[in-house]
Amino acid sequence: MEVVTPTVGLLTLAGCLTFLVAPEEAPRDIHVAAALSPSTLPVVVVDAGHGGRDEGARCNGLVEKNVSLDLAVRVEQRLQVLGFKTVMTRRADAYVSLPERAELANQVEHSLFVSLHCNKSPSSSATGVETFFATEKVVPEPEWTFVGFFAKPEPMARADRGENLAGYVQASLLNRTEAGNRGIKARPLYVVRHTRAPAVLVEAGFLSNPFEARLLGTPEYRELIAKAVAEGVAEFARTMPPPPKPATQLAKATR
Ligand SMILES: [Zn+2]
């Protein structure tokens, strides 16, 4: 069992959180399974960036599509340990288009979306982690396949909390790693913009930086990143409203 101890990293982090937005208190080691009921936990759609003919960045002996898939598998495992159900947009070295990824995510009710990538810069000195979210969504109206099953559609306002999710994930990455803080950023990246659920895209470090590439080449560092992402997701999930109750249950309750 893991002993929860406050860390120096956490203390220094407290100063950063004001500009990181969202969380009112700093994330810390948590035991989510005890704090959250599995029935109300969101399903996490884990998106490994790139794949197949879309390699992403290729630097310092690493190919982004491979690193992102390994990170995604590790994030999925960490999330499952914390009690989350997960959906992966790809599990193999396969090409999946951006619209296909968003469409898959939009089929999952009461969900979160986390896309995993690695960065590249023309300057080999660029380093650090950053988390993107979209301020405006472009998503189709929900298709209520089970008309009448849900009491009411989930309001859009409730779903558009990507900035908060980004804040928790970024803070957790800084808590767990020594990586530089490039902050959370609003940017209309396709997958976060077209996903109805709260959605973020994590850039877990620069493959173009020899030091970060060496770290990202190791299973230990990837595991650290995965743990941080999963814990950030879990912290955010604690703030989510429960899923809407099925109408049939409501009807019984009011009889
Ligand atoms: Zn990428």
Boltz pocket constraint, residues with backbone or C-beta under 6 A from the ligand:
constraints:
  - pocket:
      binder: B
      contacts: [[A, 49], [A, 50], [A, 56], [A, 57], [A, 64], [A, 116], [A, 117], [A, 118]]
      max_distance: 6.0
